[in-house]
Amino acid sequence: MDPLPPLLTRPEALLADVAPDVLAETSPSTVETTVRQALDTGVPARIPLTGQRALVLAVGLGKARELMAADPSAVAVDLAASGTPAEPDPDRPVARLTLLDGATLGDTVRVVAGVRSTLAVAGGAAVEVVVDALTITAGSLRSPGQYGSSITLRWRTIGTAPDDGPPPAPGDPSLPRFTVWHERTEKERRTRHGRSWRRR
């Protein structure tokens, strides 16, 4: 009897707080965090972001029987960012990322190397992700182990903008000057440039 794919046999590992081998780098100029993670726990894999938020990497096994019988080092998914996104190959397994916020599932997007994707949770955009490289071998789809699978991605949190903008800067020449209007008296209406006048 063929073993079940890991997606069905190891769902509890996705909700657990696992401490994988992650190298995170934060760039102050772009407010992005780079994550390079070895997928030694197998696929599906949990990629922690911040707090209770994480990404779940899963692969749709369209040809599960072939992958189960393949050599563990055979590459099933190989994606790398380039100038032009490659056309998806219908014969290759499809990798997807799902946003997880605690126990709440967010959006799921197909992994396309070099393409920036926005994932929402609870009706609001939460995270922006771009995958730079992804390699998944047949062994990682079957069980945990060091089969050479890894992922490199960049992500950043998308905050909700406030309803009101920042306070106006004092003395900003780009802001219009406000004029206080008042009702002129009869004397002011009869005076032009400080001199009284009358119609001749």
C-alpha positions as CSV (number, residue, x, y, z in Angstrom):
1,M,0.0,0.0,0.0
2,D,1.4,3.4,-1.0
3,P,2.1,5.8,1.9
4,L,0.0,8.9,2.2
5,P,1.6,12.2,1.1
6,P,3.1,14.3,4.0
7,L,0.3,16.9,3.5
8,L,-2.1,14.3,5.0
9,T,0.2,12.6,7.5
10,R,1.9,15.7,9.2
11,P,-0.7,18.5,9.5
12,E,0.0,19.1,13.2
13,A,3.6,20.1,12.5
14,L,2.4,23.2,10.7
15,L,0.6,24.6,13.7
16,A,3.5,23.9,16.1
17,D,6.1,26.4,17.1
18,V,9.1,24.9,15.4
19,A,12.5,26.6,15.5
20,P,14.0,25.9,12.0
21,D,17.4,26.9,10.8
22,V,16.5,30.5,9.6
23,L,18.9,33.3,8.7
24,A,17.0,36.6,8.8
25,E,18.4,39.9,7.6
26,T,16.6,43.2,8.0
27,S,17.2,46.1,5.6
28,P,16.3,49.5,7.1
29,S,16.0,51.1,3.7
30,T,13.4,48.7,2.4
31,V,11.9,47.4,5.7
32,E,12.2,43.9,4.2
33,T,13.3,40.7,6.0
34,T,15.2,38.1,4.0
35,V,14.7,34.5,5.1
36,R,16.9,31.6,3.9
37,Q,15.6,28.3,5.3
38,A,16.6,24.7,4.7
39,L,13.5,22.5,4.4
40,D,14.9,19.7,6.5
41,T,11.6,19.2,8.3
42,G,10.0,18.2,5.0
43,V,7.3,19.8,2.9
44,P,4.7,21.1,3.9
45,A,7.0,23.4,5.9
46,R,6.3,26.2,8.3
47,I,8.3,29.5,7.8
48,P,7.9,31.7,10.8
49,L,7.6,35.5,10.2
50,T,6.8,37.5,13.3
51,G,4.7,36.9,16.4
52,Q,2.1,34.3,15.6
53,R,2.3,34.8,11.8
54,A,4.0,32.3,9.6
55,L,3.9,31.0,6.0
56,V,3.1,27.4,5.2
57,L,4.8,26.1,2.1
58,A,3.0,23.2,0.4
59,V,3.2,21.4,-2.9
60,G,0.2,20.1,-4.9
61,L,1.2,16.5,-5.7
62,G,-0.4,16.0,-9.1
63,K,1.7,13.0,-9.7
64,A,2.1,11.7,-6.2
65,R,2.8,8.0,-7.1
66,E,5.7,9.1,-9.3
67,L,7.2,11.3,-6.7
68,M,6.9,8.6,-4.0
69,A,8.9,6.2,-6.2
70,A,11.5,8.8,-7.4
71,D,15.0,9.1,-6.1
72,P,15.1,11.2,-2.9
73,S,17.6,13.6,-4.5
74,A,15.5,14.2,-7.6
75,V,14.4,17.8,-7.9
76,A,10.7,18.2,-8.1
77,V,10.5,22.0,-7.9
78,D,13.3,24.4,-9.0
79,L,12.5,28.1,-9.1
80,A,14.8,31.0,-9.4
81,A,14.1,34.7,-9.8
82,S,15.0,36.1,-13.3
83,G,14.2,39.2,-15.3
84,T,11.1,37.6,-16.9
85,P,8.9,35.1,-14.9
86,A,9.0,31.6,-16.5
87,E,5.8,30.1,-17.9
88,P,4.4,27.5,-15.5
89,D,5.0,23.9,-16.5
90,P,1.8,21.9,-16.2
91,D,3.8,18.7,-15.7
92,R,5.7,20.0,-12.6
93,P,4.3,20.1,-9.1
94,V,2.9,23.5,-8.0
95,A,4.3,25.2,-4.9
96,R,2.0,27.5,-2.9
97,L,2.4,29.7,0.2
98,T,-0.4,30.2,2.7
99,L,-0.4,32.9,5.4
100,L,-1.1,31.6,8.9
101,D,-2.0,34.0,11.7
102,G,-2.2,31.9,14.9
103,A,-4.9,29.4,14.0
104,T,-6.4,31.6,11.3
105,L,-5.7,30.8,7.7
106,G,-5.1,33.6,5.3
107,D,-4.6,33.9,1.6
108,T,-2.9,31.3,-0.5
109,V,-0.8,32.2,-3.6
110,R,1.1,30.2,-6.1
111,V,4.9,30.6,-5.8
112,V,6.4,32.4,-8.9
113,A,10.0,33.3,-8.4
114,G,10.7,37.1,-8.4
115,V,7.0,38.0,-8.4
116,R,5.8,40.0,-5.4
117,S,2.5,38.8,-3.8
118,T,0.3,40.3,-1.2
119,L,-1.4,38.0,1.3
120,A,-4.4,39.0,3.4
121,V,-5.9,37.6,6.6
122,A,-9.2,38.3,8.2
123,G,-10.1,40.6,5.2
124,G,-7.1,42.9,5.4
125,A,-3.7,42.8,3.6
126,A,-1.1,41.7,6.1
127,V,2.1,40.5,4.4
128,E,4.0,41.1,1.1
129,V,6.2,38.2,0.0
130,V,8.6,37.6,-2.9
131,V,10.3,34.3,-3.4
132,D,13.8,34.6,-4.8
133,A,14.7,30.9,-5.0
134,L,13.0,27.6,-4.2
135,T,14.3,24.0,-4.5
136,I,12.3,21.0,-3.4
137,T,13.4,17.4,-3.8
138,A,11.3,14.3,-3.9
139,G,12.8,13.2,-0.5
140,S,11.5,16.4,1.2
141,L,8.0,15.7,-0.1
142,R,8.1,12.3,1.5
143,S,9.7,12.8,4.9
144,P,12.0,15.0,7.0
145,G,15.6,14.8,6.2
146,Q,18.5,16.7,4.6
147,Y,17.7,16.2,0.9
148,G,19.0,19.6,-0.3
149,S,15.6,21.5,-0.3
150,S,15.7,25.2,0.6
151,I,13.8,28.4,0.1
152,T,14.9,32.1,0.0
153,L,12.3,34.8,0.3
154,R,11.8,38.4,1.3
155,W,8.8,39.7,3.2
156,R,7.5,42.8,4.9
157,T,4.5,43.6,7.0
158,I,1.8,45.8,5.4
159,G,0.4,48.2,8.0
160,T,-3.0,49.7,7.9
161,A,-2.9,53.5,7.1
162,P,-4.7,55.8,9.6
163,D,-7.8,57.6,8.5
164,D,-6.2,61.0,9.0
165,G,-2.8,62.1,7.5
166,P,0.2,63.5,9.4
167,P,-0.2,67.0,11.0
168,P,0.6,69.9,8.6
169,A,4.1,71.3,9.0
170,P,4.2,74.9,10.2
171,G,5.4,77.3,7.6
172,D,5.1,74.8,4.7
173,P,5.0,77.0,1.5
174,S,3.0,74.2,-0.2
175,L,0.1,74.7,2.1
176,P,-2.5,77.4,1.1
177,R,-2.8,80.4,3.4
178,F,-6.1,80.6,5.2
179,T,-7.9,84.0,5.1
180,V,-10.4,85.0,7.8
181,W,-13.3,86.8,6.2
182,H,-15.5,89.3,8.1
183,E,-18.3,91.5,7.1
184,R,-17.1,95.0,6.1
185,T,-18.7,98.0,7.6
186,E,-20.3,100.7,5.6
187,K,-17.3,102.9,6.0
188,E,-15.0,100.2,4.7
189,R,-17.2,99.6,1.7
190,R,-16.9,103.3,0.8
191,T,-13.2,103.4,1.2
192,R,-10.8,102.3,-1.5
193,H,-7.1,102.0,-0.6
194,G,-7.5,104.0,2.5
195,R,-9.1,107.0,0.8
196,S,-12.8,107.8,0.9
197,W,-14.5,108.2,-2.5
198,R,-17.8,108.9,-3.9
199,R,-19.4,108.6,-7.3
200,R,-19.3,111.8,-9.4
